[in-house]
């Protein structure tokens, strides 16, 4: 058996040897800059897609220290972050003032569903809207009616509710900077490089360096280029006494059990934000109720928990206590959403879309 030191040598990470880099799925920032210059785009704006969590905070602090340059820092509010992530965002905005950094620090959101993932889910539940952009765990039913564990839906929410809004906001700011209107074209010599805080251990999440929406926007992954892991970023923040909570949404299916030790768990949501946990349980139940009606394209049975069991059963004791404690808040929250969805997307209080085609 190989000694631990020998094994470590085999496990050494180098993005240049990774299949995704060798296959051209992503490029280094230097390569992107050279590519733009060859296209005649010599005015390049550098943007940080800030998520409020560990990796993008690592990059932000590097910017404050002059180790990496950004023209814009943009946080896209998904509408489902726990309060502690918003608190970290404000902490970093305060630190920016403390260190005297003047880079524009902007907050944006989805262009049509301004209230984010909660609005998307409510729209899905209360209208005939068919698009579902979360990586839920699924069970499938075969021809004999037997239920079997399936896979997961694609993780499109990060792109749609974080990365795309950042692109749109950056484009808007640069158009204004050049004295142009929102529907005008970006000048031919202008380009954008948006840094995404994926780390080397998340290299599987990298699908492209080219923005499918805009040919003058490219995506870079500086922590991958540095062969830095999530744990490296956490240690960097810990050493400096900075916040270290991982960015995620309170209902994210990638929340796991604490013993899985991936930095995100349902127990943290239950302890830190019990009201958010109650909402997650409600969404978890409603998604299966809607799927059972047969009115949605999705035929798989969705679950927010990796065990493919209802959240309210996985954490039965906690749910029993919290659902009782937040009974009034839940009833009021549902009523407010029904009114909002009815006014904006045409759904009635009975949860049925009555008029118009809003399934786009």
Protein Blocks (a to p, Z undefined) as FASTA:
>chain_A
ZZfklmmmmmpccfklpmklmnomaccfklmmmmmmmnopabccdddddehiamlmmmmm
mmmnopaccfbdcdddehlacfklmmmmmmmmmmmmmnopabdcdddddfklmnlmmlmm
mmmmmmmcfbdcbdcddddddfkopacdddddddfklmmmmmmmmmmmmmmmmmmmnopa
fkbccdfkbccddddfbdfklmmmpnbfbdfkbmkbccddfklmnopafklmmmmmmmno
pafbdcddfklfkbccfklonopafklmmmmmmmlmmmmmmmmmmmmmmmmnopafblbd
cdfbfnlpafklmmmmlmmmmmmmmmmmmmmmmmmmmmmmmmmnopafkopafbdjfkZZ
